[in-house]
């Protein structure tokens, strides 16, 4: 009976995925026995390890990123968790202009990996037009040769649905061939998370190998894809928070219900396949 129920739930989930309707992950559990942990940040220190993380394309103290400004001060460690805060500064921060401030950070200078299983345990930031994300990336994403094999933006999860009818929704996506006219995107696959992911910890992961990508929520498969052909390039890890808008100015509809929101990350881990 359980197999029959699982079969029909899989069909329903597939139907919902085709039409962009959020649904719970109902696939098999990730097989962790085939992996070994090779890299992690458990955020157990007193501050972010800035030998591991750097600003993601944040070259100066303040870098405009869509509707907010990225500033290193917005990333701190508290009670064994990374906290990326979003806060409005009427007078700006560090000489920056007035607006919302948060941050995006990556391991591009310290750690990259090809293939394996990558997982983040976190609480999603809550607020109108605000989203957190855990994603993999490399410079080859902007190379137009060989589709996504020379690099893909792998969005393990993005949370941007706080004000939606189903606010416990996250999405996953694949992008390649840059972000201009040649840009290719799979199209976001939306899935529901049980409980309140904005106040409760959940895990979001992806298994990546030469066959493609398989995404997981709390260790349960949501879907698989080989869109673009699997990336063959070493990719780095990114944690980020953004708000809708442009040039560091939040969109008008993003000005309410955002202040003092937090993206709380318990850990980020990278596993490699065990040698046979």
C-alpha positions as CSV (number, residue, x, y, z in Angstrom):
1,X,0.0,0.0,0.0
2,X,2.8,2.4,0.9
3,X,4.4,1.8,-2.5
4,X,1.1,2.5,-4.2
5,X,0.6,5.8,-2.3
6,X,4.2,6.8,-3.1
7,X,3.6,6.1,-6.8
8,X,0.5,8.3,-7.0
9,X,2.2,11.0,-4.9
10,X,5.1,11.0,-7.4
11,X,2.6,11.4,-10.3
12,X,0.9,14.3,-8.5
13,X,4.3,15.9,-7.8
14,X,5.3,15.6,-11.4
15,X,2.1,17.1,-12.6
16,X,2.5,20.0,-10.2
17,X,6.1,20.5,-11.4
18,X,5.0,20.8,-15.0
19,X,2.5,23.5,-14.2
20,X,4.6,25.3,-11.7
21,X,2.4,24.4,-8.7
22,X,4.4,24.0,-5.5
23,X,4.3,20.5,-4.0
24,X,6.1,18.6,-1.3
25,X,9.2,16.5,-2.2
26,X,8.2,12.9,-2.3
27,X,11.1,11.1,-3.9
28,X,13.7,8.7,-2.4
29,X,16.0,9.8,0.3
30,X,19.6,10.8,-0.5
31,X,22.0,7.9,-0.1
32,X,24.7,9.4,2.2
33,X,26.6,6.1,2.4
34,X,28.2,6.8,-1.0
35,X,29.6,10.2,0.1
36,X,32.3,11.4,2.5
37,X,32.5,14.9,4.0
38,X,35.4,16.8,2.5
39,X,34.6,20.4,3.4
40,X,32.3,22.3,5.7
41,X,31.7,25.5,7.7
42,X,29.8,24.9,10.9
43,X,30.0,28.6,11.9
44,X,31.1,27.6,15.4
45,X,33.6,30.5,15.9
46,X,33.1,34.0,17.1
47,X,33.0,35.6,13.6
48,X,32.8,34.6,10.0
49,X,36.0,33.0,8.8
50,X,37.0,35.6,6.2
51,X,39.8,33.3,5.1
52,X,37.1,31.0,3.8
53,X,34.5,33.5,2.7
54,X,34.7,36.7,0.6
55,X,32.1,39.1,-0.7
56,X,30.4,37.7,-3.8
57,X,31.3,40.2,-6.5
58,X,31.3,42.8,-3.7
59,X,34.5,44.6,-4.5
60,X,34.1,47.7,-2.3
61,X,32.8,48.3,1.2
62,X,29.3,48.8,-0.3
63,X,28.2,47.2,-3.4
64,X,24.7,47.7,-4.9
65,X,23.0,44.4,-5.5
66,X,19.5,44.7,-7.0
67,X,17.4,46.5,-4.4
68,X,19.8,46.4,-1.5
69,X,23.5,47.2,-0.7
70,X,25.9,44.4,0.2
71,X,28.1,45.2,3.2
72,X,30.3,42.8,5.1
73,X,29.0,44.0,8.4
74,X,25.7,42.4,7.7
75,X,27.2,38.9,8.0
76,X,27.9,37.8,11.6
77,X,28.1,34.6,13.7
78,X,25.8,34.1,16.6
79,X,25.2,30.9,18.7
80,X,26.9,28.7,16.2
81,X,25.1,30.1,13.2
82,X,25.9,32.4,10.4
83,X,23.4,35.3,10.4
84,X,23.0,37.5,7.3
85,X,20.8,40.4,8.4
86,X,18.7,42.7,6.3
87,X,18.3,46.2,7.8
88,X,17.3,49.6,6.6
89,X,19.8,52.4,7.3
90,X,18.2,55.8,6.8
91,X,21.7,57.4,6.8
92,X,23.4,54.6,5.0
93,X,26.2,52.4,6.3
94,X,30.0,53.0,6.0
95,X,29.4,56.1,3.9
96,X,26.9,54.3,1.6
97,X,23.5,55.7,0.5
98,X,20.3,55.2,2.4
99,X,18.6,51.9,1.9
100,X,18.4,48.2,2.8
101,X,21.7,46.5,3.5
102,X,22.5,42.7,3.5
103,X,25.2,40.5,2.0
104,X,26.3,37.8,-0.3
105,X,29.4,35.7,0.3
106,X,31.3,32.9,-1.5
107,X,34.2,30.5,-1.4
108,X,35.7,31.4,-4.8
109,X,39.1,32.1,-3.3
110,X,39.2,29.2,-0.8
111,X,37.2,26.2,-2.0
112,X,35.8,24.7,-5.3
113,X,34.6,21.3,-6.1
114,X,33.4,19.2,-9.1
115,X,30.6,16.7,-8.4
116,X,29.4,15.4,-5.1
117,X,26.6,16.4,-2.7
118,X,26.2,19.9,-1.3
119,X,23.9,20.8,1.6
120,X,22.9,23.8,3.6
121,X,20.9,23.8,6.9
122,X,19.1,27.1,7.5
123,X,16.2,29.2,8.4
124,X,14.9,31.4,5.5
125,X,14.8,35.2,5.7
126,X,11.2,36.5,6.0
127,X,10.1,39.7,4.4
128,X,8.3,41.2,1.4
129,X,10.3,40.8,-1.9
130,X,13.2,39.4,0.1
131,X,15.0,36.1,-0.6
132,X,17.9,34.0,0.6
133,X,19.8,31.5,-1.5
134,X,22.3,28.7,-1.5
135,X,23.9,28.2,-4.9
136,X,27.0,27.0,-6.8
137,X,28.7,29.0,-9.4
138,X,31.9,29.4,-11.5
139,X,33.2,31.9,-14.1
140,X,32.4,29.4,-16.9
141,X,28.7,30.2,-16.6
142,X,29.3,33.1,-18.8
143,X,31.2,31.1,-21.5
144,X,28.9,30.5,-24.4
145,X,30.7,27.4,-25.6
146,X,29.5,23.8,-24.9
147,X,26.2,24.8,-23.2
148,X,26.2,24.2,-19.4
149,X,29.1,21.8,-19.3
150,X,31.7,24.5,-18.8
151,X,29.8,25.9,-15.9
152,X,26.3,26.4,-14.6
153,X,24.6,28.5,-11.9
154,X,23.1,25.8,-9.7
155,X,20.5,27.3,-7.5
156,X,20.1,24.7,-4.7
157,X,17.3,26.8,-3.3
158,X,16.0,30.3,-3.5
159,X,13.3,31.7,-1.1
160,X,11.3,34.5,-2.6
161,X,7.7,33.6,-1.8
162,X,7.2,34.9,1.7
163,X,4.1,36.9,0.7
164,X,2.7,34.2,-1.6
165,X,-0.4,32.1,-0.8
166,X,2.1,29.3,0.1
167,X,4.9,31.1,1.9
168,X,6.7,27.8,2.7
169,X,7.8,27.6,-0.9
170,X,11.4,27.4,-2.2
171,X,12.6,26.9,-5.8
172,X,15.6,25.4,-7.6
173,X,16.9,26.3,-11.0
174,X,19.8,26.0,-13.4
175,X,21.3,28.8,-15.6
176,X,24.1,28.8,-18.2
177,X,25.4,30.8,-21.2
178,X,25.7,34.1,-19.3
179,X,22.9,36.5,-18.5
180,X,22.4,38.4,-21.8
181,X,20.7,37.4,-25.0
182,X,22.2,33.8,-25.0
183,X,21.1,33.1,-21.4
184,X,19.4,29.8,-20.8
185,X,17.4,28.9,-17.7
186,X,15.6,25.7,-16.9
187,X,12.7,27.5,-15.2
188,X,12.3,27.4,-11.5
189,X,10.9,24.2,-9.9
190,X,8.9,25.1,-6.9
191,X,8.5,22.9,-3.8
192,X,6.8,23.2,-0.4
193,X,8.7,22.8,2.9
194,X,6.8,21.3,5.8
195,X,6.2,23.6,8.8
196,X,7.5,27.2,8.8
197,X,10.9,27.3,7.1
198,X,11.3,30.9,8.2
199,X,11.4,30.0,11.8
200,X,12.5,26.3,11.6
201,X,15.7,24.8,10.3
202,X,15.6,22.6,7.2
203,X,18.2,21.2,4.8
204,X,18.5,21.9,1.1
205,X,20.8,19.9,-1.0
206,X,21.9,18.9,-4.5
207,X,23.7,15.8,-5.8
208,X,25.7,16.7,-8.9
209,X,27.5,14.3,-11.2
210,X,28.2,13.7,-14.9
211,X,24.5,12.6,-15.3
212,X,23.0,15.9,-14.0
213,X,21.6,17.3,-10.8
214,X,19.2,15.9,-8.2
215,X,17.7,18.2,-5.6
216,X,16.7,17.4,-2.1
217,X,14.7,19.0,0.7
218,X,15.4,17.5,4.1
219,X,17.1,14.6,2.4
220,X,14.1,13.8,0.2
221,X,14.4,14.1,-3.5
222,X,12.3,16.8,-5.2
223,X,13.5,16.3,-8.8
224,X,16.3,15.6,-11.2
225,X,17.5,17.3,-14.3
226,X,20.3,17.3,-16.9
227,X,19.4,20.7,-18.2
228,X,22.3,22.1,-20.3
229,X,24.4,19.0,-19.7
230,X,26.0,18.7,-16.2
231,X,28.7,21.2,-15.4
232,X,32.2,19.7,-15.5
233,X,33.9,22.7,-13.9
234,X,34.9,23.2,-10.3
235,X,32.3,25.4,-8.7
236,X,32.3,27.5,-5.5
237,X,29.6,27.9,-2.9
238,X,27.5,31.0,-2.3
239,X,25.2,32.2,0.5
240,X,23.3,35.4,-0.3
241,X,20.3,37.6,0.6
242,X,18.8,40.0,-1.9
243,X,15.7,42.3,-2.2
244,X,13.9,43.3,-5.4
245,X,14.8,46.6,-7.0
246,X,17.8,47.9,-8.8
247,X,20.9,50.0,-8.3
248,X,20.7,49.4,-4.6
249,X,17.2,51.0,-4.4
250,X,14.4,48.7,-3.2
251,X,11.3,48.4,-5.3
252,X,8.4,50.5,-4.0
253,X,6.5,47.3,-3.0
254,X,9.5,46.0,-1.1
255,X,9.7,48.8,1.5
256,X,7.4,47.3,4.1
257,X,7.8,44.2,6.3
258,X,11.5,43.6,5.6
259,X,13.5,45.4,8.3
260,X,15.6,43.3,10.7
261,X,15.0,40.0,8.8
262,X,17.6,37.3,9.2
263,X,18.9,34.5,7.1
264,X,20.2,32.0,9.7
265,X,22.6,29.2,8.5
266,X,23.6,26.4,10.7
267,X,26.1,24.8,8.3
268,X,27.2,24.4,4.7
269,X,28.7,21.1,3.8
270,X,30.3,19.5,0.7
271,X,30.6,15.8,0.2
272,X,32.6,13.9,-2.4
273,X,31.9,10.4,-3.8
274,X,33.8,7.7,-1.9
275,X,36.5,6.0,-3.8
276,X,35.5,2.5,-5.0
